[in-house]
């Protein structure tokens, strides 16, 4: 699979965060949530323009579409 934004990733497939696009504030916010390059995630639910629910560290996290668009996965 080529690298794509998290909000375009298929539901249920194991993914790895390969990049985070955005400024210092966005990177810091995502790091605070535990999302960093090299982390394994799985999309649990998504809609065309709404939030993205991901599974990480045995739990679930909901990201807004704008924040999910900054996370690049493969």
C-alpha positions as CSV (number, residue, x, y, z in Angstrom):
1,X,0.0,0.0,0.0
2,X,1.3,3.5,-0.8
3,X,1.3,6.2,1.8
4,X,-2.1,7.9,2.2
5,X,-3.7,10.2,4.7
6,X,-5.4,8.5,7.6
7,X,-8.9,9.7,6.7
8,X,-8.6,7.9,3.3
9,X,-7.2,4.6,4.8
10,X,-9.3,1.4,4.6
11,X,-11.2,0.3,7.7
12,X,-9.8,-2.7,9.5
13,X,-6.3,-2.9,7.9
14,X,-3.2,-2.7,10.1
15,X,-1.4,0.6,9.3
16,X,1.8,2.3,10.4
17,X,2.2,6.1,10.8
18,X,4.9,7.1,8.4
19,X,4.6,10.8,8.7
20,X,2.8,13.7,10.3
21,X,2.2,16.8,8.2
22,X,1.5,20.1,9.8
23,X,3.0,22.7,12.1
24,X,4.5,22.4,15.5
25,X,1.2,22.7,17.2
26,X,-0.4,19.9,15.3
27,X,2.6,17.6,15.8
28,X,2.6,18.4,19.6
29,X,-1.1,17.8,19.9
30,X,-0.8,14.4,18.1
31,X,2.2,13.4,20.2
32,X,0.2,14.3,23.4
33,X,-2.5,11.8,22.1
34,X,0.2,9.2,21.7
35,X,0.4,9.4,17.9
36,X,4.0,9.4,16.5
37,X,5.8,8.1,13.5
38,X,6.3,4.4,13.6
39,X,3.2,3.7,15.6
40,X,0.8,0.9,14.5
41,X,-2.8,1.9,14.2
42,X,-6.0,0.5,12.7
43,X,-9.0,2.5,11.4
44,X,-12.1,1.3,13.2
45,X,-14.6,3.7,11.6
46,X,-14.6,6.6,9.2
47,X,-17.0,8.7,7.1
48,X,-16.4,10.8,4.0
49,X,-16.0,14.1,5.8
50,X,-16.4,13.3,9.5
51,X,-14.3,12.0,12.3
52,X,-12.0,9.0,12.1
53,X,-12.1,6.4,14.9
54,X,-8.7,4.6,15.3
55,X,-7.6,1.7,17.4
56,X,-4.2,2.2,19.2
57,X,-2.7,0.8,22.3
58,X,-5.7,-1.4,22.9
59,X,-8.1,1.5,23.0
60,X,-9.9,3.8,20.6
61,X,-9.3,7.4,19.7
62,X,-11.5,9.8,17.7
63,X,-9.8,12.3,15.5
64,X,-11.5,15.1,13.6
65,X,-11.2,15.0,9.8
66,X,-8.7,17.9,9.7
67,X,-6.3,16.2,12.2
68,X,-6.7,12.8,10.5
69,X,-5.7,14.4,7.2
70,X,-2.3,15.4,8.7
71,X,-1.4,11.8,9.6
72,X,0.2,9.8,6.7
73,X,0.0,6.0,7.0
74,X,1.1,3.0,4.9
